[in-house]
Amino acid sequence: MTKKKKYFKKFLIGIDLGGTNVYMVLVDTKGKIYAEKHFPTLAEKGPDFVIDNIILELKNLVNTNGYSIKDIWRIGIGSPGPLDSKKGIVYGAVNLPGWKYVKLKEKVQKATEIKTAVDNDANCAIYGEKWLGAGKKYNNIIGLTLGTGIGGGIIINGKLIRGINYNAGEIGHMSLNPDGILCKCKGKGCFEQYASASAIANIAKEKIRQGKKSIITEIVKGDLNKITSKVVYEGLLANDELAKEIWNEFIKYLATGIRNILHIFNPEVVIIAGGVINAGEKLFVPLREAVKKQTFEIIYNAAKIVPASLSERAGAIGAAGLVLFEGDFYGV
Amino acid sequence: MTKKKKYFKKFLIGIDLGGTNVYMVLVDTKGKIYAEKHFPTLAEKGPDFVIDNIILELKNLVNTNGYSIKDIWRIGIGSPGPLDSKKGIVYGAVNLPGWKYVKLKEKVQKATEIKTAVDNDANCAIYGEKWLGAGKKYNNIIGLTLGTGIGGGIIINGKLIRGINYNAGEIGHMSLNPDGILCKCKGKGCFEQYASASAIANIAKEKIRQGKKSIITEIVKGDLNKITSKVVYEGLLANDELAKEIWNEFIKYLATGIRNILHIFNPEVVIIAGGVINAGEKLFVPLREAVKKQTFEIIYNAAKIVPASLSERAGAIGAAGLVLFEGDFYGV
């Protein structure tokens, strides 16, 4: 925070724009959350509708909590990408139909008359954890969000590593096997093909289709499309052999990916997000053990491997944090 | 460079301490090299001898070129590690017998009365390339030195990424296969097991021992211990089938490692060092093609993949550059 900028207005709005839901927080510059909500994105209605709706919901959040839009100093938005976070333009997003070169920053600024920053959702999520979550005490943080893919966020010396055209952190597309599973990115053996939530489900589906017997089939009542990572985890708790095999493979690959990250960055903490962290010790105990075995002692001992603590709100909180602390980057 | 510091003394000495040879340069603050030399480390004589000898050679380099030790403003030293670059203490080094917790910075400062900084050799090598070599135009640079192992150096926004206890950049110990070749670090499938100069030689030795016929055997007159990456390259030039197979595998893994680095950092340039870059187009043309195939277009197009340009002098030049530009970090 430079001296020049004065916070005449107390609040920030943080928004996490997802393919399914939008999360929104009203937060002050000290990180106190005054209000929050989430609502369906209704992505199928296209970018103009989605943006108009977000602005309506934003005004509504402010008003229903007894504040005025004039109390809002800045808006931060996390969005799927690829995007240009400097200009606030979303080039496209797999889960947001019709989003092609959408000037998200400009549109929101125009409609609200509030300076706005846009960054990618994985960056926002890890920045949220740094500001108010599991990364609070740290300045060198790697974030991994295990979901459909694996989102990565990198914070070194307290600042996001963005890359030369804002595409750094694609840790999910680090190959762990040049002859491995073909990824939709055209690469082979991508980390997210083995250690994302989807990967767990996909591997289970495939093995069961190949004829493997498992309690998983009963849990989903024969409808293999209903298999999720959570279902595999339920199988694990029920001591199912296939579930154990899949879980161990998942941990092996996750540990390998984390090991690589530790050797590259020598960070203070790796923060793991996504529903799968609800597995708690069943995940983190074997994971840490597997990482320890294959990592330089001096590097392993310096690094914690911990679950994220903000759950779905991380991205919205981080979007607000980024516009607050890295406003210079966005020119706001 | 802060305003407080004035360069009363014109010169810097940069030193690259290797297991076999020491390289030394006398350079001014603008990067003009006035003198340089290299001499055997004589590592077997232990740390005290090696350090005393370096100081003698340093004084000799200064004097024989018509300067005085009083003209030297700072000394920078690149050393194998692990080491504490903040304190200038070398914890140990595989190729430097007897080096255990050697206070290299303190010893050199005491003997010369010149402020000294110590950093790891891979960091110095890439910093040299940034200051005066292939990385001159760039601020976001990943360096890979293919030698016995693979040394890595990472420069983001013009600054070295050092890690929380100065062990970042161990890119050679990024696994490319959790079930791959066991590395001496105890991990499996480490990058350097497939794409270092030693890996090329080792894979050739193993395949020939397994009975594969190759011109390589003739080149080394049957003495398989004499196989080096250069010999494999000679086999490639002679159109030898085994050499081609090994070379293609090497490029496949090198491309995978670079692809990972590109997705993680989205850098401007990857600079590759080591004797193997003498293969020129036979290396870089297929390498770039293989990286391109498996990398996000927006990331690939932003990044150059180029050979280093300073050869053996990179580390010494970079050591001088680091003490000049990042002196604050070392407290000098």
Interface residues (C-beta under 8 A of the other chain):
Chain A: P82 N140 G152 I154 I156 I161 R162 G163 I164 N165 Y166 N167 A168 G169 E170 I171 H173 M174 S175 L176 N177 P178 C185 K186 G187 K188 G189 K252 Y253 A255 T256 R259 N260 H263 I264 F265 N266 P267 E268 K293 Q294 T295 F296 I298 I299 A302 A303
Chain B: P82 N140 G152 I154 I156 I161 R162 G163 I164 N165 Y166 N167 A168 G169 E170 I171 H173 M174 S175 L176 N177 P178 C185 K186 G187 K188 G189 K252 Y253 A255 T256 R259 N260 H263 I264 F265 N266 P267 E268 K293 Q294 T295 F296 I298 I299 A302 A303
